Amino acid sequence: MSSPDQPSHDPDPGHHPDPDDRPEPFGARLRRAMDSRGPLCVGIDPHASLLADWGLNDDVAGLERFTRTVVDALADRVAVLKPQSAFFERFGSRGMAVLERAVADARSAGALVLTDAKRGDIGSTMAAYADTYLAKGGPLFSDAVTVSPYLGFGSLRPALDLARESGCGVFVLALTSNPEGAEVQRATTPGGRSLAQVMLDHMARENAGAAPLGSVGAVVGATLGETGADLAINGPLLAPGIGAQGATPADLPGVFGPSVSNVVPSVSRGVLRHGPGPAGLRTAAARLADEVRAAVSPA
Ligand SMILES: O=C(O)c1cc(=O)[nH]c(=O)n1[C@@H]1O[C@H](COP(=O)(O)O)[C@@H](O)[C@H]1O
């Protein structure tokens, strides 16, 4: 098994052609990348404060330089890169052009790209979002995208269907890492289940029968402690909140219990603050990957 301190021996673990010419499902591609590169996701979140720390201006040129540095340093070794769309949208169309390029370059370098856009709208509008991120040839065609189910899980149907057709994944917010999320996500439905559990149960149905891993993931914060939720959705569990939000890899078993083997811990500032040198970024990612491995490996 290689780790983020070395390039993966497989130059392109995420993108193997299927002999039948059908796209290989995202869940299978992700499992392979997790096995060969370790399960870490590094977020590309070009905060204005990070641009300043890196000696860059808070402008499109600074954004471009920051993003290219992260992609060049890490796309050949971490399983997943997660650009946060908000930090690119902030710069308008020129920022979005930087994001488009980063998504394409990171995918060519072998990382799976999860574009963090947290889209959620009525189904007919959702279909347009799906075209953006999940249609082959779409401007931000990514391996996966984050979505919010809180307009009703069924509103996500156009994204779920297009993702399946394109061999892509969809990561659905379930229990978010921020403290404010609980008032919505932990509210109980008339059936007595939490709203988050209702969403997780939908995800489990989407992933039923998939092997080795379904392509519909849940987002569950690493900051939450024991959730009380049933996280056995047969899909990946994206766990943001490690680093700047206070969680550590050692928290993962307590949050995820027996589902910890499906966890993709996600870290943005906790890695990015070790730039601008590529070596610092790589060392930080490698150290985190080691800590994750130690925390989630069976004793
Ligand atoms: O979907 C996400 O990635 C996400 C979900 C969540 O519950 N909490 C959360 O922090 N995130 C994102 O994960 C990143 C966290 O960044 P750091 O706190 O710097 O590691 C940000 O881009 C957030 O938008």
Boltz pocket constraint, residues with backbone or C-beta under 6 A from the ligand:
constraints:
  - pocket:
      binder: B
      contacts: [[A, 43], [A, 45], [A, 84], [A, 116], [A, 146], [A, 175], [A, 176], [A, 177], [A, 178], [A, 219], [A, 220], [A, 221], [A, 240], [A, 241], [A, 242], [A, 243], [A, 244], [A, 245], [A, 266], [A, 267], [A, 268], [A, 269], [A, 270]]
      max_distance: 6.0
